[in-house]
Amino acid sequence: MARRRSEDGGWSPYVAGALAGILAIVSAVVTTQWLGKTNYLGASTTFVRAAGLLEKTFASEHVEANEYFSKEKVRVDWQFMLVIGIFLGALAASASDRSFKLEGIPPTWERRFGASVGKRALAAIVGGSLAMLGARMADGCPSGHGLSGMMQLSLSAFFALAMFFAFGVLVAHLLYGRGSS
């Protein structure tokens, strides 16, 4: 039987995976009942909407003229709240297992690349931008393609998730080398 906590004190991946699966099913059922159409788990559209909300504060006419935002309305919706919930849930989980700590530089990064906060910030910005660009080009993020697509037994989702993992392993190996923790 899977325990709530793993050997290193963190949450068991089996429990966390089961809870994510339950959330995916509940989100599909609830959004179908409330919205009349099924919405699956995903996060990348929320970040685009958040950028639109921020931009609307300074240049609302630009947002209104943007072709993308005429299709994807700039709003706070259930998916936006999901992303906020992911942050708050991660915070609560790390606080409950006493693993929460503020770090400017994660120990693995510092061992491999040194203690430069600027270098770490630049890598995070470039990496995050590339990930978001890929998510928008693929019309969805790994959680959308992986969790929701696999829940629907979509062949393309299985392929996409396999590629996410394969390239994630490749990049981690290239960045950190073999045997890093």
C-alpha positions as CSV (number, residue, x, y, z in Angstrom):
1,M,0.0,0.0,0.0
2,A,1.3,3.5,-0.9
3,R,2.2,5.6,2.0
4,R,1.4,9.3,2.1
5,R,5.0,10.3,2.3
6,S,7.9,8.9,0.3
7,E,11.3,7.8,1.7
8,D,12.8,11.4,1.4
9,G,9.9,12.9,3.4
10,G,8.0,14.2,0.3
11,W,4.6,13.1,-0.8
12,S,4.3,9.6,-2.3
13,P,4.1,9.9,-6.1
14,Y,1.4,7.2,-6.1
15,V,-0.8,9.2,-3.8
16,A,-0.1,12.5,-5.6
17,G,-0.8,10.8,-9.0
18,A,-4.1,9.3,-7.7
19,L,-5.2,12.7,-6.4
20,A,-4.3,14.3,-9.8
21,G,-6.3,11.6,-11.6
22,I,-9.3,12.2,-9.3
23,L,-9.0,16.0,-9.9
24,A,-8.9,15.4,-13.7
25,I,-12.1,13.3,-13.6
26,V,-13.9,15.8,-11.3
27,S,-12.9,18.8,-13.5
28,A,-14.2,17.0,-16.6
29,V,-17.5,16.2,-14.9
30,V,-18.0,19.5,-13.1
31,T,-17.2,21.7,-16.1
32,T,-19.5,19.6,-18.3
33,Q,-22.3,20.1,-15.8
34,W,-21.7,23.8,-15.1
35,L,-20.4,25.0,-18.5
36,G,-22.1,22.6,-20.8
37,K,-18.8,21.6,-22.4
38,T,-16.0,19.5,-21.1
39,N,-12.8,21.3,-20.0
40,Y,-9.8,19.2,-19.1
41,L,-6.8,20.0,-16.9
42,G,-4.2,22.3,-18.4
43,A,-2.3,25.4,-17.5
44,S,-0.5,27.1,-20.4
45,T,-3.6,29.1,-21.6
46,T,-3.9,30.5,-18.1
47,F,-0.4,32.1,-18.3
48,V,-1.3,33.7,-21.7
49,R,-4.6,35.0,-20.1
50,A,-2.6,36.3,-17.1
51,A,-0.3,38.2,-19.5
52,G,-3.4,39.6,-21.3
53,L,-4.9,40.7,-17.9
54,L,-1.6,42.5,-17.1
55,E,-1.4,44.0,-20.5
56,K,-5.0,45.1,-20.3
57,T,-4.1,47.3,-17.3
58,F,-1.7,49.3,-19.4
59,A,-2.9,49.0,-23.0
60,S,-6.5,47.7,-23.2
61,E,-6.9,48.7,-26.8
62,H,-4.0,46.5,-27.8
63,V,-5.6,43.5,-26.0
64,E,-8.9,44.1,-27.7
65,A,-7.3,44.3,-31.1
66,N,-5.3,41.2,-30.6
67,E,-6.6,38.3,-32.7
68,Y,-5.7,35.7,-30.2
69,F,-7.5,37.4,-27.4
70,S,-10.7,37.6,-29.5
71,K,-10.7,33.8,-29.4
72,E,-9.3,33.2,-25.9
73,K,-11.0,35.7,-23.7
74,V,-8.9,37.5,-21.1
75,R,-10.6,36.5,-17.9
76,V,-10.2,34.7,-14.6
77,D,-11.9,31.4,-15.1
78,W,-11.8,27.9,-13.4
79,Q,-8.5,27.1,-15.1
80,F,-7.0,30.3,-13.8
81,M,-8.1,29.3,-10.3
82,L,-6.6,25.8,-10.9
83,V,-3.2,27.4,-11.5
84,I,-3.5,29.4,-8.3
85,G,-4.6,26.2,-6.5
86,I,-1.5,24.4,-7.8
87,F,0.7,27.0,-6.3
88,L,-1.2,27.0,-3.0
89,G,-1.4,23.2,-2.9
90,A,2.3,22.9,-3.5
91,L,3.0,25.4,-0.7
92,A,0.6,23.5,1.7
93,A,2.2,20.1,0.8
94,S,5.7,21.4,1.3
95,A,4.8,23.1,4.6
96,S,3.0,19.9,5.8
97,D,6.0,17.7,5.2
98,R,8.4,20.4,6.4
99,S,10.3,20.5,3.1
100,F,9.5,24.2,2.4
101,K,12.4,26.6,2.2
102,L,13.2,29.7,0.2
103,E,16.1,29.2,-2.1
104,G,17.7,31.6,-4.5
105,I,19.8,28.8,-5.9
106,P,18.8,25.1,-5.6
107,P,21.7,22.9,-4.4
108,T,21.8,20.8,-7.6
109,W,22.1,24.0,-9.7
110,E,24.7,25.5,-7.4
111,R,26.9,22.3,-7.6
112,R,26.7,22.2,-11.4
113,F,26.8,25.9,-12.4
114,G,27.9,27.9,-9.3
115,A,26.1,30.4,-7.0
116,S,25.3,33.1,-9.5
117,V,21.6,34.2,-9.0
118,G,21.8,36.2,-12.3
119,K,22.8,33.1,-14.2
120,R,20.1,31.1,-12.6
121,A,17.5,33.8,-13.3
122,L,18.5,34.0,-17.0
123,A,18.3,30.2,-17.4
124,A,14.9,30.2,-15.7
125,I,13.6,33.0,-18.0
126,V,15.0,31.4,-21.2
127,G,13.8,27.9,-20.2
128,G,10.4,29.1,-19.2
129,S,10.0,31.2,-22.4
130,L,11.0,28.2,-24.5
131,A,8.6,25.9,-22.6
132,M,5.7,28.4,-23.0
133,L,6.5,28.9,-26.7
134,G,6.4,25.1,-27.1
135,A,3.2,24.8,-25.2
136,R,1.5,27.4,-27.3
137,M,2.8,25.9,-30.5
138,A,1.5,22.5,-29.4
139,D,-1.8,24.0,-28.4
140,G,-1.4,22.8,-24.8
141,C,1.1,22.1,-22.1
142,P,2.4,18.7,-20.8
143,S,-0.3,18.6,-18.2
144,G,-3.0,19.2,-20.8
145,H,-1.6,16.7,-23.3
146,G,-0.4,14.2,-20.6
147,L,-3.1,14.1,-18.0
148,S,-6.1,15.1,-20.0
149,G,-5.1,13.4,-23.2
150,M,-4.2,10.2,-21.6
151,M,-7.5,10.3,-19.7
152,Q,-9.2,10.3,-23.1
153,L,-6.9,7.5,-24.3
154,S,-5.6,9.8,-27.1
155,L,-2.7,8.3,-29.0
156,S,-1.2,11.7,-29.7
157,A,-1.2,12.4,-25.9
158,F,0.8,9.2,-25.3
159,F,3.2,10.2,-28.0
160,A,3.5,13.8,-26.7
161,L,4.0,12.6,-23.1
162,A,6.7,10.2,-24.2
163,M,8.5,13.0,-26.0
164,F,8.2,15.3,-23.0
165,F,9.9,12.7,-20.8
166,A,12.5,11.7,-23.4
167,F,13.6,15.2,-24.0
168,G,13.4,16.1,-20.3
169,V,15.8,13.2,-19.5
170,L,18.1,14.3,-22.4
171,V,18.2,17.9,-21.3
172,A,18.7,16.9,-17.6
173,H,21.6,14.6,-18.7
174,L,23.2,17.4,-20.8
175,L,22.8,20.0,-18.1
176,Y,23.6,18.0,-15.0
177,G,25.5,15.0,-16.3
178,R,25.2,11.4,-15.0
179,G,24.6,10.7,-11.4
180,S,23.6,14.2,-10.2
181,S,20.9,14.5,-7.6
